[in-house]
Amino acid sequence: MAIAPDTPGSRYALSLRILHWLVACIVLATWPLGLLLEHFKDEVKLDFYLIHESLGFLVLWLMLLRVGFRLTSGAPEHERNWTGTLAATVHWLFYLALIIMPLSGFLATNAFGFPLIWFGIIPVWSPVGPSRELGAFFISIHVITAWAILGLFALHMAGFLYHHLIRRDATLQRIL
């Protein structure tokens, strides 16, 4: 039986809001960090790579949890018009991209011969062996997905502004 996903105050709604903001904060820290990694001095670069990779791997697991919530409990109803269709599409593309991006980064790191030690504590099994070609393939997917996430973020913000400033509805209150 599905829980009413947009029942204000429900544990489901609270869990999704927490996951939403947790993933948003991590991505907003990890995305620019990844962009700047090549500019760090060599003596600290690996430390920042570890932070970037560890946070990305955390995003992967949080997004899998979030998708699990959505698949087992349903999603809030979107309006049955073009804005609702666009909102639902952007949400599902976000989910897909926020799984593909950390997964491709993790696989690229493995393929380039660097196993992940999550937050410097937990060794994570490498599903791929060293392969420069495979690493280049996965890093290409990682970079393309990063830019796709930036575009989806812009659409997400445009939708938020549309609801808050033009429609003046309760969308903002629902996600806070």
PLY file of the C-alpha trace (Angstrom):
ply
format ascii 1.0
element vertex 176
property float x
property float y
property float z
element edge 175
property int vertex1
property int vertex2
end_header
0.00 0.00 0.00
1.41 3.38 -0.98
1.76 6.16 1.56
0.25 9.47 0.52
3.48 11.16 -0.58
2.41 14.75 -0.19
0.65 14.45 3.15
2.23 17.34 5.05
4.14 16.21 8.11
4.18 12.53 7.15
7.39 10.60 7.79
7.56 9.94 4.08
7.38 13.65 3.21
9.93 14.49 5.89
12.27 11.71 4.70
12.08 12.93 1.10
12.69 16.55 2.14
15.72 15.52 4.19
17.08 13.42 1.30
16.35 16.24 -1.15
18.26 18.86 0.83
21.06 16.51 1.87
21.72 15.49 -1.75
21.36 19.11 -2.91
23.94 20.34 -0.38
26.38 17.53 -1.18
26.04 18.06 -4.94
26.41 21.82 -4.58
29.70 21.18 -2.76
30.94 18.25 -4.85
30.19 19.62 -8.33
32.42 22.72 -8.10
35.07 20.75 -6.20
35.28 18.32 -9.12
35.57 21.21 -11.55
38.45 22.73 -9.58
40.42 19.54 -8.82
42.92 20.03 -11.61
43.88 23.43 -10.16
44.94 22.17 -6.72
48.61 21.77 -5.84
49.89 18.22 -6.21
50.55 17.78 -2.48
46.84 18.26 -1.62
45.18 17.13 -4.86
44.71 13.49 -3.75
43.09 14.61 -0.48
40.54 16.66 -2.40
39.98 13.80 -4.86
39.20 11.57 -1.88
36.67 14.10 -0.55
35.09 14.51 -4.01
34.88 10.76 -4.62
33.62 9.96 -1.13
30.88 12.59 -1.31
29.95 11.40 -4.80
29.70 7.80 -3.57
27.48 9.03 -0.73
25.23 10.77 -3.29
24.94 7.48 -5.18
23.63 5.65 -2.10
21.34 8.50 -1.04
19.86 8.63 -4.54
19.30 4.87 -4.60
17.50 5.26 -1.26
15.45 8.14 -2.68
14.49 6.17 -5.79
13.52 3.29 -3.50
11.20 5.62 -1.58
9.64 6.83 -4.83
9.15 3.38 -6.29
7.60 1.91 -3.14
5.54 4.89 -2.00
4.71 6.86 -5.11
5.38 10.45 -5.98
3.47 13.66 -5.42
0.92 14.37 -8.10
2.01 16.83 -10.75
-0.45 18.99 -12.61
-1.85 17.37 -15.72
-0.47 19.94 -18.15
2.87 20.80 -19.77
4.33 22.22 -16.55
3.50 19.05 -14.63
4.94 16.88 -17.38
8.10 19.02 -17.45
8.43 18.87 -13.64
8.05 15.08 -13.57
10.52 14.69 -16.43
13.10 16.94 -14.77
12.74 15.04 -11.47
13.27 11.64 -13.08
16.18 12.94 -15.21
17.71 14.33 -12.02
17.37 10.92 -10.36
18.95 9.21 -13.36
21.79 11.73 -13.66
22.50 11.70 -9.91
22.97 7.94 -10.12
24.92 7.86 -13.39
27.29 10.66 -12.38
28.70 9.16 -9.17
28.66 5.65 -10.62
30.63 6.73 -13.70
33.07 8.69 -11.53
33.58 5.68 -9.27
34.12 3.36 -12.25
36.50 5.86 -13.91
38.57 6.08 -10.73
38.75 2.29 -10.55
39.68 2.00 -14.22
42.49 4.53 -13.77
43.85 2.27 -11.01
42.71 4.17 -7.92
40.46 2.12 -5.63
38.07 4.10 -3.47
38.65 4.16 0.27
35.41 5.81 1.31
36.24 8.86 3.45
39.68 7.32 3.97
38.17 4.57 6.16
36.19 1.96 4.22
37.81 0.21 1.23
35.28 -0.24 -1.58
35.59 -3.20 -3.95
36.63 -2.16 -7.47
34.29 -3.75 -10.03
36.60 -2.90 -12.95
40.29 -3.47 -13.40
42.83 -0.97 -14.66
42.08 0.18 -18.20
42.93 3.64 -19.55
40.37 3.23 -22.35
37.60 2.27 -19.95
38.64 5.09 -17.60
38.44 7.61 -20.45
34.97 6.28 -21.40
33.65 6.55 -17.84
35.18 9.99 -17.26
33.48 11.22 -20.46
30.14 10.01 -19.13
30.93 11.64 -15.77
31.69 15.03 -17.35
28.70 14.98 -19.72
26.42 14.05 -16.84
27.88 16.84 -14.70
26.89 19.42 -17.31
23.48 17.77 -17.72
22.96 18.13 -13.96
23.80 21.83 -14.22
21.14 22.20 -16.94
18.60 20.25 -14.89
19.44 22.43 -11.88
18.69 25.54 -13.98
15.33 24.05 -15.05
14.58 23.08 -11.45
15.30 26.63 -10.26
13.20 28.08 -13.09
10.31 25.85 -11.98
10.74 26.92 -8.38
10.76 30.60 -9.36
7.73 30.09 -11.60
5.76 28.55 -8.75
6.93 31.02 -6.13
6.88 34.31 -8.04
4.28 33.82 -10.77
1.86 31.16 -9.51
2.38 32.12 -5.85
1.45 28.62 -4.72
2.65 26.49 -1.80
5.40 24.62 -3.69
8.18 26.30 -1.68
6.52 25.49 1.65
6.10 21.86 0.59
9.83 21.39 0.03
11.07 23.35 3.02
0 1
1 2
2 3
3 4
4 5
5 6
6 7
7 8
8 9
9 10
10 11
11 12
12 13
13 14
14 15
15 16
16 17
17 18
18 19
19 20
20 21
21 22
22 23
23 24
24 25
25 26
26 27
27 28
28 29
29 30
30 31
31 32
32 33
33 34
34 35
35 36
36 37
37 38
38 39
39 40
40 41
41 42
42 43
43 44
44 45
45 46
46 47
47 48
48 49
49 50
50 51
51 52
52 53
53 54
54 55
55 56
56 57
57 58
58 59
59 60
60 61
61 62
62 63
63 64
64 65
65 66
66 67
67 68
68 69
69 70
70 71
71 72
72 73
73 74
74 75
75 76
76 77
77 78
78 79
79 80
80 81
81 82
82 83
83 84
84 85
85 86
86 87
87 88
88 89
89 90
90 91
91 92
92 93
93 94
94 95
95 96
96 97
97 98
98 99
99 100
100 101
101 102
102 103
103 104
104 105
105 106
106 107
107 108
108 109
109 110
110 111
111 112
112 113
113 114
114 115
115 116
116 117
117 118
118 119
119 120
120 121
121 122
122 123
123 124
124 125
125 126
126 127
127 128
128 129
129 130
130 131
131 132
132 133
133 134
134 135
135 136
136 137
137 138
138 139
139 140
140 141
141 142
142 143
143 144
144 145
145 146
146 147
147 148
148 149
149 150
150 151
151 152
152 153
153 154
154 155
155 156
156 157
157 158
158 159
159 160
160 161
161 162
162 163
163 164
164 165
165 166
166 167
167 168
168 169
169 170
170 171
171 172
172 173
173 174
174 175
